[in-house]
């Protein structure tokens, strides 16, 4: 019986030896020449391996010229449309697999690599430019990618433009020089990341005013790429009364038609309809942020349903899934990448330690490692791609002061330092690489205490107490403040809100909610900017 042993360094060592031979001119069977006088001895097999262009050149007799050089016959080839310095970089890549990409050479290197079909180098140049994308340069890189037909770079750059459109229109001088065709190609995309259509209109106006004599007659054509029928009435009226729209006679019939739809209650026109799906006027853009709600209580008891909320059209929808994880309440949900992690909770009868993650793309659940302890009414946060489960109720009247940390790489929960005291029904959030937790219930007392966890020291420290006891509250970090929202003080449910100033280490009262809530869900989407409180006891 024999074993197969693979030497992982074999290929690297072989290329290193061949490169040493190339530099000494040993064993080279071809000479590459450039129009600016560069000449390079190479091995055909090495260059053919990294590029189908060179493989074709070496196997096509029409472009080959053999020349004698001692006992060895070499192929002499003139490579057109490339400088000797660029060809040298390609040759170095062929022999080492390493590309020295810089801001100074990438605009020359990428077209050369693409022209000569050096795919590995194209990939490295593309990754280099994608990592350099910012609002001030992305339009130029997009134009560059289209000019040289670098499709992967074009796709990635266009996605960046859609994600950061408003910031680009404010910071990039290149936006004002954008062609009409390119501007329309951006505006028509469902995935254009804008909170409100009126903001797109303000950006379009800046583009028009930059060269008004030549661009004013494009107003009507650009309006047709906007989702006017889903605009709030007030914002649509502002657009109608905008001087440049008011003066555009061609726009009047179109805008008047939209006004009729909006004033007659738009919702009746937004039912599924194939013709409307083809009309951008009626189609809301794809939301960049969606709120997910998993499980919770209904009038009939615990549920296993999933609902999503799109704030742009103020609409909740139930997500249809093939498999369920069973009823679950008093759990925590954490978003990490494309997954939403469901941590602990209760099935309505017993506290759980089971955990799952939901793939938002495939709409399927996957069970992950269970918690060390059963926890419902727990707190959970994400920090540096790790999930922390803190405190909670384990059953048999026992609250917990312990905490665990989950890493997805090894699918494992690990205990971290315990809090100073037991607490369930608390709420936690993160700020400046620290975890803050406040309020809760220890089994006998409603708490107004708060603590902070320092990850680097694996240590909890006591913070100043809140102004009110709060169990079942919501905590969220905004700016330099920790907001403690609602909850129950042991007598009544609260609508009051207070914020903790990290700098002064004091709690201050702030604007209350519209109604009292406890044990509710709270979320602050990073793009939309609003703060959402959902359900709970009131």
N, C-alpha and C positions, 0 to 999 in steps of 0.2 A: 504494500500500500504506500502510495507516495503523497507528499504534501506539496501544494503549490505555494511558493513564497514569492511575494511581490516586493521589489525594491522600489519604493516610492521616489527615491532620489535619482533613479536611473536616467530618466528623460532629461532632467535638469543637468545632470553631469555630462550627458552626451552632447547637449547643446553648448555647454560651456567649453568642451573640448573642441567642437567644430568651430566655435567663435575664435578660439585661440589659433586654430589652423588657418582660419580666414584672414586674421590680422597678419599672419606670417606668409600668406599666399600659398599655403600648402593644400593640395587636393582640390583647389577651386576649379570648377568646370564651366564657369561663365563669367563674363565681364559685363557689368551694367554701366552704361554711359548716359550722361545727361547733356542737354543742349548748352549748358553753361560750362562744360568742360570737365565735369566730375566723372571719375572712373572708379568702379568698385568691383573687386574680385569676390565672387560669392559661390556657394554650392547650390545648384539647381534644386536639389531635394529639399533643402531647408526653406528656400523662398517659395517653393511650390506648396509646402505644407501650410504656410501662413496665409497664402493668397491664391485664389482661383485665377486671378488675372495672370500672375506669373506662371502658374501651371499651364495655362493656355498658351502663353508666349513661348514657353520652352518646348511645347509639343506641336507648334505650328511652324512648319518649315519656311513659310513665306516671310517670317520676320527674323529668321535665324541667319546669322553669318558666322561661319566657323573660321577661326584663325588659329594658326599654329603658334605654340609658345613652348618650345622644347618638345619633350616627348608627349606632352598632354595637349589635346585639341580642346580649345575653349570656345564657347559660344559668345559672340560679341553682339550686344543688343543696345540700341539707343532707345532710352525711355523718354517719351515726349511729355511736355507740359508739367514738368516737375523740376524743382531746383535740386542741386546736389545736396544741400543741407537737409531738405525734406526727405530725399531718398535715403540718406544716411540714417535718419531717425527710423524709417521703416525697416531698413536692414538690421539695425540694432534691436528692434522689436522682434524681428523674425528669429534672431539668435538668442534672445534673452526672455522674451515674453513680457518685458517691462517697457512702458511708454513714459517718457519724460514730458508730461503735458504741463503747460503753464499758460497763464493769461497772455503771454507774449506770442506763443506759437500755435495756440489751439485753432485760431481762425485759418491758418494755413495747413495745419496738420490734419484736421478733420476732413476737409475736401480732398486732400491727397490720399488719406486712408480710404475714403469712400470710393474715389476714382479707381484705385488699384485693388479694391475689394479686400482690404485687410480688416476683416470683421472684428477681430479682437481689439484692434486699435480704435476702430469706430466706436465700439462699446465704451472703451475707457474715456475717449474724448467726450462722448455723449454724457456719461456719468459726471465728468468734470464740470461740464456746462450746466447740467441740471442742478448740481450742488451749488452753483454760483448764481442761480436765478434769484432775482429780486425785482421789485416794482420798476426800478429805473432802467433795467437792461433787458427785461424779458421780451419786449416787443422786437428789439433788435435781434435777439437770439432766434426768435420765431421766424423772422424774415430771413435770417441766415440759413436756418434749417430748411425752409421751403425752397430757397434759391438753389441749394445743393442736394435737394431730395433726400435729406437725412430724416427718414420718416419717424423713427423712434424719438429723436430729439424734438421733432415737430409736434408729436403727440404729447410728450411730457410738458413741453413749453406751453402749448395751447391749454392744457389742463391747469397749469399754474395761472395763466391769464384769466381763465374763467373763475378760478378760486379767489383771485386778488384783484378783480376788475376795478372796483371803485378806488382802491389805493393806487392802482396804476394810473388811472385817469387824473389823479391829483398830483402824482409825483414824477411821472414820466413825460419828458418833452416829446418823446417819440409818439405818444398817443395822439398829439395834435397833428402829426404828419401821417397818421394811419390812412390807408386808402379806403375809399368807400366800400369796396368789396370786402376788405378785411374787417371793417367795422360791422358790416351786416353779418358776416360769418360768426362774429362774437355774439351779437345781439339776438340772433335766432336760436341760440342754444338753450335748451331746457335747463341745463346744469349751470347756467350763469349765476354766480353767487352774489345775489343782491337781496337785501332785506325788503326793499320797497321799490316798485317800478319808477316812482317819481325820481329816485336817485339816479337811475339810468338816464332819465330825461335830462337831468341837470348835466350829466356827463356828455350827452349828445349835443346839448346846446353849446358847451365849451368847444367841442370839435367844430361845430358850424360857425361859431363866431370867429374862430381862428382864421378863416378865409371865407367870410360871409358872401362876397360877390359870386364866388364859384360854387358855394355849398348850399346856399339857401334853397335852391330848387330841389334839394334832396330830402327836405323835411318830411314830406309825405311818405316817401319811400322808407325812411327810417322809422317813422311812427308805426308802420305796418309790421315791424318786427318786435314791437313792444306788446306786453300783455295788458292792454288798456282795460279790458272788460273785467279784470280781477282787481283793479285799483280801488281803494276806498273812495267814496264819492267826493270828499273834500279835496283829495289830491288830484282826482280827475278834473274837478272844476278848476283847480289851479293850473293844470296843463291846458285846459280849454281856453283860459283867459290869458295865457302867456302871449305876449305881443307877437312873437315870431310864428306862433300857430294861428293867432287871430288874423294876421296879415296874409296867411297862406290860403288863398281861395281854394286850391286843390284839396286842402285838408278838411274843409267844412263838411262836406257830405259824409265823409268817413267818421269824423269825430261826433257828428250828430247821431249817426247810427249807433255808435257805442254808447252814447248818453242814454238813448232809449232803453237799451238793455240794462244798464246800471240802475236807472230810475224805476224800472219795473220789477225790481228784486232779482238780482243776478242769479240767485241759487236755482230758480226754476229752469234756467238756461244751461246749467252746468251738469245736467244728467248725461250719462254715457250716450254718445252720439258720434258716429263715424265722421260725419262732416265737420263737427266741431273739433274733433281730434286733429283734423287736418288744418284747422284754422288757429294760428298762433294767438289770435285775439282772446280766445277763451281758455287757453291752457296755462295754468299757474306753473311757474318754474319749479323744478325739483328742489325740495328743501335740502339745505346743507346740514341741518340739524333736525332730528326727529326725537321726540320724547317717547320712551318705551315705559309701559306699566305692566308689570308681571304679577299675576295673582291678586291677592287681597280679598277683602270681604265683599260679598254681595248680599242682597236681601235673603238669599237662600243659604248663606254660609260661605265658607272658604271656596275660592275659585282657582282655576289653573289657566285662565285666559290671558292673552297678550293683547294690549291695545297700544296704538301709536297716535301721537298728536302732531299735526303739522300746524305750527303757529301762523303760517302765512295765509292759510285759508281757514284757520280756526276750526279745524275738523279732526275728530277722533275716528279711528278705524280699528276694527278687530283684525288681528293677524291670524290667518288660517295656517295651522301647522299639522303635520302628520302624526307626531307623537307628543305626548304630554309627560311632564315629570310629576304629575299629581298636584292636588290642591296645596297651596302654600300661602301663609300669611306671616306677618311680623318678621320677614326676612330682609336682607339687604341686597341691592343690585349695584354692581360696579361695572363701568364701561372701560374696556381695555382693548385697543385696536378694533378689530371687527367683531369682537366678542362682548357679550354682556354676561357677567358672572352673577349667579344667583347663590347667595351665601346663607346657610342656616335657615332659620325660621321655624314655623310650626305647620302641621297639617290640620290644625284645628283641635287635635287631641293631645299631641305630644310634641315636645321640643325636638328639633332635628339637627343633625350634624352633617347631613349630606349637602353636597355642592354641585352645581352644574354650570356649564357655560353655553350660551345661546349664540350660534353663528348667524349674524344678521344678514349674511349673503345667501346661505343655503336654507335658513330658517329651520335649523335642526339643533337639538340639544346634544351635549356630550357630558357625561358624568366625569367629574374630576375628583381628586383626593378629598376625603371628608375632613372636617375639622376634628381636632383632638377632643373637643367638648361639644355637647349639644348646646346650641345657642339660638334662642329667639329673642326678640326685642334687643338685638345687638346693634352696635354701631360698626360701620365699615368705611374705609377710604382707600384710594389708590395713591401711591407715592413712588415715583421712580420705577414704574412698571411692576410694583409689588402691591399686593392687596393685604390690608390689615383688618382683622376682625377683632373687635374690642368689646369686652363685657358681655352683657346679655343675661337671659334667664334660662337655666338649664333644666328646670322642673323640680318638683319636690320643694318648692318655696326657696330655692337656692339661686341667688344672684351671683354674678361672677365679677372678679376684678382682673381676671387673666386676659391676655391678648395673644393673638397668633398672626404670623406673617406667611403669605403664600407667594411662591415664585413659580411662574408657569413653566419655566425651563425644565425644572425637575419635578413638577407636579407634586409639591410637598408643602405642608403647613409646618411651621416651626414656632415654638413658643418664644415670645419676647418678654421683656420685663412687665410685671403686673402693675396695675394702677395702685394708687394709695388706698383706695377703697372700692367696695363692690358697687356696681351700677348697671342697671338695665334701663331701657327707654331713654337713653341719652342720645346725643348726636355729635358727630365728629366731622372735621374738615381739615384741609391742609393749607398751610401758608408758610412760605420761606423754608421749605424742607423740614417743617415741623408738623406734628399732628396735634390738633386741639380737640378736646372733648369737654362737653359741658352738660350740666343737669342730669336728669334721670331719677331713678328710684332704687333705693338699696334694700327694699323689702319691708321697711318700716317708715322711712322718711323720704319725702320729696326733696330732691337735692337742688341747691343753687351753686354748688361748687363747680370748679373747672380745673382742668389739668392740661399740661402740654408735654408731648413726648419728643425727646431729642434722639433722632435716629442714630446719629454718629456715636452717642454715648450709651444708647439703650437704656434711657432713664426718663422717668416721669417726674415732673415738677408741678407743685401746686400753684395755681393762678388765683388772683383776687376773685371772690365770689360774685356771682351775678346779683342784680338788684332784686330779682324774684326767683323763687323756686320754680323750676320748669322740668316736668317729666313729659316725654313724648313731644319734645320740641324739634325744631329743625335748625341746623347750624350751616352756615355757608360763609366762605371767605370772599370778600369783594374789596379790591384795593388793599389797603393796609389794615382792614378791620375784619373782625369776626362777628357775624350777626347771629344772635340767638332769637329765634322767631317762634312765637306762640308757645304751646305746651299747656300743661295743667299744673297749678300750684298746690294741689291737694284739696282745694275747695271748688274752684271754678276753672274752666278752660279759658285760655288767654288769647287775646288778639294783639297784645303789646309786643314790641320788638325792642331789643337793646343791642348795642354794638360794643365790642371790646377793642380799644385802641392799643395796639401792640406796643407803640412807642411810649405812651403815658401809663400803660398798664392799668387802665380804668375802664369801667363800663358806663355807657351813656344811653339814655332813652332816645329812641328815634321813631319815625313814622310807623304807626301800627298797621296791621292788616285790616281788611274790610270787615272780617268776622272772626270770632274765636276758632282756633283749631288745635288739636293735639293728635299725635300719632299719624301724621300726614307725610306724604312724599314731597320732597323739595328738590329742585334742580335749577341750575343756572347754565344754560347752553352757552359755550364760549363765543359763538359767532353772533347769535341773535341778541345777546346782551340783556334780556329780560330775566326775571326771577319767577319761577313757577312753583306754586304750592297746590297740591292736588289731594282731594278727598280728606280722610282723617275724621276725627270725632269733633263735632262742633256743638 
